């Protein structure tokens, strides 16, 4: 399977990334899925590069600060911003992963 193909449905969000490595400027998450997310902004990682980010998700159980480690799968220029597709490879803790997946599941229910 082509590694750039999305396997999970994505849901529109607007989440501020609190901490990101490597970074050049503030970025926002524009959509997310169970396996990845799209960020907009200036990121110093190229395709295949490691991308670590910390941001808040908002499941019904309460806001949770989540740290992810992922890989840049693709990038493209959109207007004046660059968008980066990130595949999640790990979370800061099992609790953070559980909260992230609960948030994605709740977004899917709102869309239905």
Backbone as JSON Lines, residues from 0, in Angstrom:
{"i":0,"aa":"X","n":[0.84,-1.19,0.0],"ca":[0.0,0.0,0.0],"c":[0.88,1.24,0.0]}
{"i":1,"aa":"X","n":[0.48,2.24,-0.72],"ca":[1.18,3.52,-0.77],"c":[1.13,4.15,0.62]}
{"i":2,"aa":"X","n":[2.29,4.5,1.18],"ca":[2.32,5.04,2.54],"c":[1.68,6.42,2.65]}
{"i":3,"aa":"X","n":[1.47,7.13,1.54],"ca":[0.84,8.44,1.59],"c":[-0.68,8.36,1.58]}
{"i":4,"aa":"X","n":[-1.23,7.19,1.38],"ca":[-2.69,7.03,1.34],"c":[-3.28,7.14,2.73]}
{"i":5,"aa":"X","n":[-4.39,7.81,2.83],"ca":[-5.09,7.91,4.1],"c":[-5.92,6.65,4.29]}
{"i":6,"aa":"X","n":[-5.87,6.09,5.48],"ca":[-6.66,4.91,5.76],"c":[-7.86,5.22,6.64]}
{"i":7,"aa":"X","n":[-7.83,6.34,7.33],"ca":[-8.92,6.72,8.24],"c":[-9.54,8.02,7.78]}
{"i":8,"aa":"X","n":[-10.84,8.14,8.01],"ca":[-11.53,9.39,7.67],"c":[-10.99,10.52,8.53]}
{"i":9,"aa":"X","n":[-10.87,11.7,7.93],"ca":[-10.37,12.88,8.65],"c":[-11.53,13.81,9.0]}
{"i":10,"aa":"X","n":[-11.36,14.53,10.11],"ca":[-12.39,15.45,10.61],"c":[-11.79,16.83,10.79]}
{"i":11,"aa":"X","n":[-12.5,17.84,10.33],"ca":[-12.02,19.22,10.41],"c":[-11.98,19.7,11.85]}
{"i":12,"aa":"X","n":[-10.88,20.31,12.21],"ca":[-10.7,20.91,13.54],"c":[-9.83,22.15,13.35]}
{"i":13,"aa":"X","n":[-9.67,22.91,14.4],"ca":[-8.71,24.0,14.42],"c":[-8.08,23.98,15.81]}
{"i":14,"aa":"X","n":[-6.94,23.29,15.91],"ca":[-6.25,23.13,17.19],"c":[-4.89,23.8,17.12]}
{"i":15,"aa":"X","n":[-4.59,24.61,18.11],"ca":[-3.29,25.26,18.21],"c":[-2.28,24.25,18.73]}
{"i":16,"aa":"X","n":[-1.14,24.14,18.09],"ca":[-0.07,23.26,18.55],"c":[0.77,24.03,19.55]}
{"i":17,"aa":"X","n":[0.8,23.54,20.8],"ca":[1.51,24.22,21.88],"c":[3.02,24.1,21.74]}
{"i":18,"aa":"X","n":[3.49,22.91,21.37],"ca":[4.92,22.67,21.23],"c":[5.13,21.74,20.05]}
{"i":19,"aa":"X","n":[6.11,22.04,19.27],"ca":[6.35,21.25,18.07],"c":[7.84,21.18,17.79]}
{"i":20,"aa":"X","n":[8.31,20.05,17.33],"ca":[9.71,19.88,16.96],"c":[9.78,19.15,15.64]}
{"i":21,"aa":"X","n":[10.52,19.55,14.68],"ca":[11.17,20.85,14.59],"c":[10.16,21.89,14.11]}
{"i":22,"aa":"X","n":[10.38,23.14,14.46],"ca":[9.42,24.18,14.1],"c":[10.13,25.46,13.7]}
{"i":23,"aa":"X","n":[9.5,26.18,12.82],"ca":[10.01,27.47,12.39],"c":[9.06,28.58,12.85]}
{"i":24,"aa":"X","n":[7.77,28.28,12.92],"ca":[6.75,29.27,13.28],"c":[5.55,28.52,13.85]}
{"i":25,"aa":"X","n":[4.59,29.24,14.47],"ca":[3.4,28.58,15.01],"c":[2.64,27.82,13.91]}
{"i":26,"aa":"X","n":[2.07,26.69,14.3],"ca":[1.27,25.9,13.38],"c":[-0.05,25.52,14.02]}
{"i":27,"aa":"X","n":[-1.02,25.15,13.17],"ca":[-2.32,24.7,13.63],"c":[-2.63,23.37,12.96]}
{"i":28,"aa":"X","n":[-3.4,22.56,13.66],"ca":[-3.9,21.32,13.08],"c":[-5.22,21.65,12.4]}
{"i":29,"aa":"X","n":[-5.33,21.31,11.12],"ca":[-6.53,21.62,10.34],"c":[-7.5,20.47,10.24]}
{"i":30,"aa":"X","n":[-7.01,19.25,10.33],"ca":[-7.89,18.09,10.4],"c":[-7.13,16.94,11.02]}
{"i":31,"aa":"X","n":[-7.87,15.95,11.51],"ca":[-7.22,14.81,12.13],"c":[-8.02,13.55,11.91]}
{"i":32,"aa":"X","n":[-7.35,12.43,12.12],"ca":[-7.97,11.11,12.03],"c":[-7.34,10.25,13.12]}
{"i":33,"aa":"X","n":[-7.77,9.0,13.2],"ca":[-7.2,8.1,14.2],"c":[-5.72,7.85,13.96]}
{"i":34,"aa":"X","n":[-5.26,7.97,12.71],"ca":[-3.88,7.62,12.41],"c":[-2.97,8.8,12.04]}
{"i":35,"aa":"X","n":[-3.53,10.02,11.97],"ca":[-2.7,11.15,11.6],"c":[-3.44,12.46,11.6]}
{"i":36,"aa":"X","n":[-2.74,13.52,11.17],"ca":[-3.36,14.85,11.12],"c":[-2.65,15.71,10.1]}
{"i":37,"aa":"X","n":[-3.27,16.82,9.78],"ca":[-2.72,17.78,8.83],"c":[-2.4,19.06,9.58]}
{"i":38,"aa":"X","n":[-1.17,19.54,9.44],"ca":[-0.79,20.81,10.07],"c":[-0.53,21.84,9.0]}
{"i":39,"aa":"X","n":[-0.79,23.09,9.36],"ca":[-0.54,24.22,8.46],"c":[0.44,25.15,9.15]}
{"i":40,"aa":"X","n":[1.49,25.52,8.43],"ca":[2.49,26.43,8.97],"c":[3.87,26.03,8.47]}
{"i":41,"aa":"X","n":[4.89,26.64,9.05],"ca":[6.26,26.38,8.63],"c":[6.89,25.36,9.56]}
{"i":42,"aa":"X","n":[7.19,24.19,9.02],"ca":[7.79,23.1,9.77],"c":[9.14,22.8,9.15]}
{"i":43,"aa":"X","n":[10.14,22.5,9.98],"ca":[11.48,22.27,9.45],"c":[11.75,20.82,9.05]}
{"i":44,"aa":"X","n":[10.78,19.95,9.17],"ca":[10.96,18.55,8.79],"c":[10.5,18.34,7.36]}
{"i":45,"aa":"X","n":[11.31,17.65,6.57],"ca":[10.92,17.32,5.21],"c":[10.21,15.97,5.17]}
{"i":46,"aa":"X","n":[9.81,15.55,3.99],"ca":[9.11,14.28,3.84],"c":[9.94,13.15,4.44]}
{"i":47,"aa":"X","n":[9.29,12.34,5.26],"ca":[9.96,11.25,5.95],"c":[10.57,11.65,7.27]}
{"i":48,"aa":"X","n":[10.59,12.96,7.56],"ca":[11.18,13.46,8.79],"c":[10.32,13.21,10.02]}
{"i":49,"aa":"X","n":[10.96,13.17,11.17],"ca":[10.25,13.0,12.45],"c":[9.61,14.31,12.84]}
{"i":50,"aa":"X","n":[8.4,14.22,13.39],"ca":[7.61,15.39,13.74],"c":[6.96,15.14,15.08]}
{"i":51,"aa":"X","n":[7.33,15.89,16.11],"ca":[6.75,15.75,17.44],"c":[5.91,16.98,17.76]}
{"i":52,"aa":"X","n":[4.72,16.77,18.3],"ca":[3.83,17.89,18.58],"c":[3.05,17.64,19.86]}
{"i":53,"aa":"X","n":[2.78,18.72,20.59],"ca":[1.93,18.67,21.78],"c":[0.78,19.63,21.57]}
{"i":54,"aa":"X","n":[-0.44,19.14,21.8],"ca":[-1.65,19.94,21.62],"c":[-2.75,19.39,22.51]}
{"i":55,"aa":"X","n":[-3.83,20.14,22.61],"ca":[-4.96,19.72,23.45],"c":[-6.08,19.15,22.59]}
{"i":56,"aa":"X","n":[-6.64,18.03,23.05],"ca":[-7.85,17.47,22.44],"c":[-8.98,17.65,23.44]}
{"i":57,"aa":"X","n":[-10.2,17.58,22.95],"ca":[-11.35,17.94,23.78],"c":[-12.43,16.85,23.81]}
{"i":58,"aa":"X","n":[-12.11,15.64,24.31],"ca":[-13.15,14.63,24.42],"c":[-14.15,15.01,25.51]}
{"i":59,"aa":"X","n":[-15.28,14.35,25.52],"ca":[-16.33,14.66,26.5],"c":[-15.83,14.51,27.93]}
{"i":60,"aa":"X","n":[-14.83,13.66,28.14],"ca":[-14.3,13.44,29.48],"c":[-13.45,14.6,29.98]}
{"i":61,"aa":"X","n":[-13.14,15.57,29.11],"ca":[-12.38,16.75,29.51],"c":[-11.14,16.95,28.66]}
{"i":62,"aa":"X","n":[-10.64,18.18,28.64],"ca":[-9.46,18.5,27.82],"c":[-8.25,17.71,28.29]}
{"i":63,"aa":"X","n":[-7.48,17.24,27.31],"ca":[-6.27,16.48,27.61],"c":[-5.14,16.99,26.72]}
{"i":64,"aa":"X","n":[-4.0,17.23,27.34],"ca":[-2.8,17.62,26.59],"c":[-2.15,16.34,26.07]}
{"i":65,"aa":"X","n":[-1.96,16.27,24.75],"ca":[-1.47,15.07,24.09],"c":[-0.16,15.37,23.38]}
{"i":66,"aa":"X","n":[0.81,14.49,23.55],"ca":[2.06,14.59,22.8],"c":[2.1,13.43,21.82]}
{"i":67,"aa":"X","n":[2.4,13.76,20.56],"ca":[2.49,12.73,19.52],"c":[3.87,12.75,18.9]}
{"i":68,"aa":"X","n":[4.27,11.6,18.41],"ca":[5.48,11.49,17.59],"c":[5.0,10.91,16.27]}
{"i":69,"aa":"X","n":[5.37,11.57,15.19],"ca":[4.92,11.11,13.89],"c":[5.96,11.31,12.81]}
{"i":70,"aa":"X","n":[5.54,11.07,11.59],"ca":[6.4,11.18,10.43],"c":[5.7,12.02,9.37]}
{"i":71,"aa":"X","n":[6.45,12.93,8.72],"ca":[5.9,13.74,7.63],"c":[5.74,12.82,6.42]}
{"i":72,"aa":"X","n":[4.5,12.68,5.97],"ca":[4.22,11.81,4.83],"c":[4.17,12.58,3.52]}
{"i":73,"aa":"X","n":[3.75,13.85,3.58],"ca":[3.68,14.67,2.38],"c":[3.56,16.13,2.77]}
{"i":74,"aa":"X","n":[3.78,17.01,1.81],"ca":[3.59,18.44,2.03],"c":[3.16,19.07,0.72]}
{"i":75,"aa":"X","n":[2.45,20.2,0.84],"ca":[2.04,20.93,-0.36],"c":[1.78,22.38,0.01]}
{"i":76,"aa":"X","n":[1.98,23.24,-0.96],"ca":[1.71,24.66,-0.79],"c":[0.23,24.89,-1.03]}
{"i":77,"aa":"X","n":[-0.41,25.57,-0.09],"ca":[-1.83,25.9,-0.23],"c":[-1.97,27.38,0.1]}
{"i":78,"aa":"X","n":[-2.12,28.19,-0.93],"ca":[-2.14,29.64,-0.73],"c":[-0.77,30.09,-0.27]}
{"i":79,"aa":"X","n":[-0.72,30.73,0.89],"ca":[0.56,31.2,1.43],"c":[1.11,30.27,2.5]}
{"i":80,"aa":"X","n":[0.41,29.18,2.78],"ca":[0.84,28.25,3.83],"c":[1.27,26.92,3.23]}
{"i":81,"aa":"X","n":[2.1,26.21,3.98],"ca":[2.44,24.85,3.61],"c":[1.66,23.91,4.53]}
{"i":82,"aa":"X","n":[1.05,22.89,3.94],"ca":[0.35,21.86,4.7],"c":[1.21,20.61,4.74]}
{"i":83,"aa":"X","n":[1.25,19.98,5.91],"ca":[2.03,18.76,6.1],"c":[1.11,17.66,6.59]}
{"i":84,"aa":"X","n":[1.13,16.52,5.92],"ca":[0.4,15.34,6.37],"c":[1.29,14.54,7.29]}
{"i":85,"aa":"X","n":[0.8,14.31,8.52],"ca":[1.59,13.63,9.54],"c":[0.94,12.29,9.88]}
{"i":86,"aa":"X","n":[1.72,11.22,9.84],"ca":[1.24,9.91,10.29],"c":[1.72,9.71,11.72]}
{"i":87,"aa":"X","n":[0.8,9.46,12.64],"ca":[1.16,9.27,14.05],"c":[1.82,7.9,14.22]}
{"i":88,"aa":"X","n":[2.97,7.91,14.91],"ca":[3.69,6.67,15.2],"c":[3.68,6.35,16.69]}
{"i":89,"aa":"X","n":[3.34,7.33,17.52],"ca":[3.29,7.07,18.96],"c":[2.76,8.26,19.74]}
{"i":90,"aa":"X","n":[2.41,7.99,20.99],"ca":[1.87,9.0,21.9],"c":[2.75,9.08,23.15]}
{"i":91,"aa":"X","n":[2.6,10.16,23.9],"ca":[3.36,10.34,25.12],"c":[3.05,9.3,26.19]}
{"i":92,"aa":"X","n":[1.81,8.8,26.19],"ca":[1.4,7.8,27.18],"c":[0.16,7.08,26.66]}
{"i":93,"aa":"X","n":[-0.16,5.93,27.22],"ca":[-1.4,5.24,26.83],"c":[-2.65,6.08,27.11]}
{"i":94,"aa":"X","n":[-2.62,6.86,28.18],"ca":[-3.76,7.72,28.51],"c":[-3.97,8.8,27.45]}
{"i":95,"aa":"X","n":[-2.88,9.36,26.94],"ca":[-2.97,10.38,25.89],"c":[-3.52,9.76,24.61]}
{"i":96,"aa":"X","n":[-3.07,8.57,24.27],"ca":[-3.59,7.89,23.08],"c":[-5.09,7.62,23.23]}
{"i":97,"aa":"X","n":[-5.49,7.17,24.4],"ca":[-6.91,6.89,24.66],"c":[-7.76,8.15,24.51]}
{"i":98,"aa":"X","n":[-7.28,9.28,25.05],"ca":[-8.01,10.55,24.94],"c":[-8.08,11.01,23.49]}
{"i":99,"aa":"X","n":[-6.98,10.9,22.76],"ca":[-6.95,11.3,21.35],"c":[-7.96,10.49,20.55]}
{"i":100,"aa":"X","n":[-7.94,9.17,20.71],"ca":[-8.86,8.31,19.96],"c":[-10.31,8.54,20.36]}
{"i":101,"aa":"X","n":[-10.55,8.84,21.65],"ca":[-11.92,9.17,22.09],"c":[-12.4,10.45,21.41]}
{"i":102,"aa":"X","n":[-11.53,11.42,21.29],"ca":[-11.87,12.69,20.63],"c":[-12.21,12.45,19.15]}
{"i":103,"aa":"X","n":[-11.39,11.67,18.47],"ca":[-11.64,11.36,17.06],"c":[-12.98,10.62,16.93]}
{"i":104,"aa":"X","n":[-13.23,9.67,17.81],"ca":[-14.5,8.92,17.77],"c":[-15.69,9.85,17.96]}
{"i":105,"aa":"X","n":[-15.58,10.78,18.9],"ca":[-16.67,11.74,19.12],"c":[-16.88,12.66,17.92]}
{"i":106,"aa":"X","n":[-15.8,13.05,17.26],"ca":[-15.93,13.87,16.04],"c":[-16.67,13.08,14.96]}
{"i":107,"aa":"X","n":[-16.39,11.78,14.86],"ca":[-17.06,10.96,13.85],"c":[-18.55,10.86,14.13]}
{"i":108,"aa":"X","n":[-18.94,10.83,15.38],"ca":[-20.36,10.73,15.74],"c":[-21.09,12.03,15.43]}
{"i":109,"aa":"X","n":[-20.4,13.16,15.6],"ca":[-21.0,14.47,15.28],"c":[-21.22,14.61,13.79]}
{"i":110,"aa":"X","n":[-20.33,13.99,13.0],"ca":[-20.43,14.09,11.56],"c":[-21.57,13.23,11.0]}
{"i":111,"aa":"X","n":[-21.85,12.13,11.7],"ca":[-22.87,11.17,11.23],"c":[-24.27,11.73,11.28]}
